[in-house]
């Protein structure tokens, strides 16, 4: 019998394909990949004092003036998780809630100088992990994989459908 397993980052033997019937279950595959990647990113960032979620919020906030609600929608977090995240970022001195320059009633999330530096530091770590993860795919498949995943996320799966029991977004 041929061993078709690979070693995980932790050294455990893992199968190279998902068990049936999960091998064709898109939800299971995406959830499993997302959880494993988020765990690896969280571990890689542990010494930097920022989580992948906090990085996503800060990096996105750097691209424009977003209210907390707008930022939650763009990043893909529920409102409660966004409030907690921004509270944590404020407490760490990485972001501030400031009055909008276009609407006095609105408050936008502004990244502090310390937050900008933290994003730069985190991006080096995140880039390294991303490259390591993608290196497990043949080079010719990497761009195709990212493009296809991007099309799903920005196309058909861009917005959740109405649901009686919506799933919380806490990534």
N, C-alpha and C positions, 0 to 999 in steps of 0.2 A: 504494500500500500504506500502511495506517495504522499508525503506530508505537504499539504497545500496551505499551511498556515504561515502567518507572518508574525513578527514580534511587535508588540505594542511599545509605546514609549516607556512603559513601566516594566517591560521585559516579558510580559505574558504572551503565550501563543494565542493568536487570534485567527479565525478562519478568514480566507480571502474573499468569501462570498457570503451573503446573508442566507439564513436558512429559509426554506420554503415554508409557508407562502409569503414570507416577509420580503423576499428578494424583489418582488414587484409592487410592494406596498409603498407608494411614494411618501405618504405621511410618516410612516415608520422610518424610512431611510433618511428623510430630511430631519426628523426629530432626533434620531440617533446621532447623525453627523453633527447637528447643531449642539447637542448636549456635550458630545465628546470634544468638539472644538472650543466651546465656551469654557469647559473645565480646563483644557490645556492653556487657553489664553489667560484665564484667571490665575492659574498656577504660575505662568511665566511673568505675570505682572505683580505678583504678591509683594515683592520687595520695593516696588515703585510707588506704592500708596495710592493706586488708582485701579478701578475695576474696568473690565471691558465695557460695561454699560455706561459708566461715568465717562470713559474715553469717547464713546459714541455720542453722548450728549454734548460734551465739550467740543469735539471736532466738528459736529454739525452746527453748533452755536457760532463757531468761528466763521461760518460761511454767510451769515446774514443776521438781521434782527428778527428774532423769533420770540413770540410769547411762549410761556410754558406750555400752553395747550397746543400751539403750532409745532413746537419742538417735539412734544410727545407723539403727535401724529407722524411727523417726518421720521423720527427714530423708530417708532413702532412700539411705544410703551403705553400702558394704561395711565390714566391721570394720577392715580394714587402712587404708583411706582415713580412717576416723574416728580411728584412733589417731594417724596423721600429722597430721590437722587439729587435734586437741586438743593434741598436742605443740607445734604452731606457735602456737596460741592461748595456751598457757601461756608459751611463750618470749617472746611479745609482751606478756605481762602482762594479757591480755584475759579469761582464764578460769583456773580452778584445779580440780584434782581434790580433792574434799573427802569426808570420811567422811559417809555417809548418817546422817541423824538417826533413821531407822527401822530400819536394818540395819547394824550395826557392820562387817560383812564387805564391804559394798558401798561404792563410791565414786561420788559424783555429780559432774556437771560444773556448777560454779558460775561465773557471770559476774561479773567484777570491776567496780568502778566505772568503770574505764577502758574495759572491754568494753561496758558500758551506753552510755557516751558514743559509742563507735565505732559501735554499732548505730544510734543516733539519727542520726549523721552519714551513715551509709551509706543509711539509709532515705530520706533526702531525695533522694539521687542515684538510688536504685532507683525511687522513685515517679516522678521526672521521666522516666526512661527508659521505664518502663511506660506512662506517659501518652503519650509520643511514639510508642511502638510501637502502642498501641491506637488512636491518632488516625488511623492508616492505614485503619482499618475505619470504615464508616458508624456514626454514634453509636448508631443503633437496634440494631446487631449486637453491640456491645461487651459488654453485660450477658449477652446470650444466649450469646455465645462463651465467656465466662468461666464461666457456669453449666454449660454443656454439658461443657466441659473438666474442671471440678471434679467433675461426675458421673462422668465416665470415670475420673479419677484416684482418686476416693474410692469408686468402685463396682467396676465390672468389672475395672479395671486396678489395683486397690488392692494386690494381692499377686501376685507372680510365680507362675506355675504351676511345678510340678516340672519340671526340665529336666536332661538329662545333662550339658550344658555351659552352666551358668548364666552370664549376662552380668554383668560387674562394674558396680557402681553407684558412679561416681566424680564425679558432678556437683557 
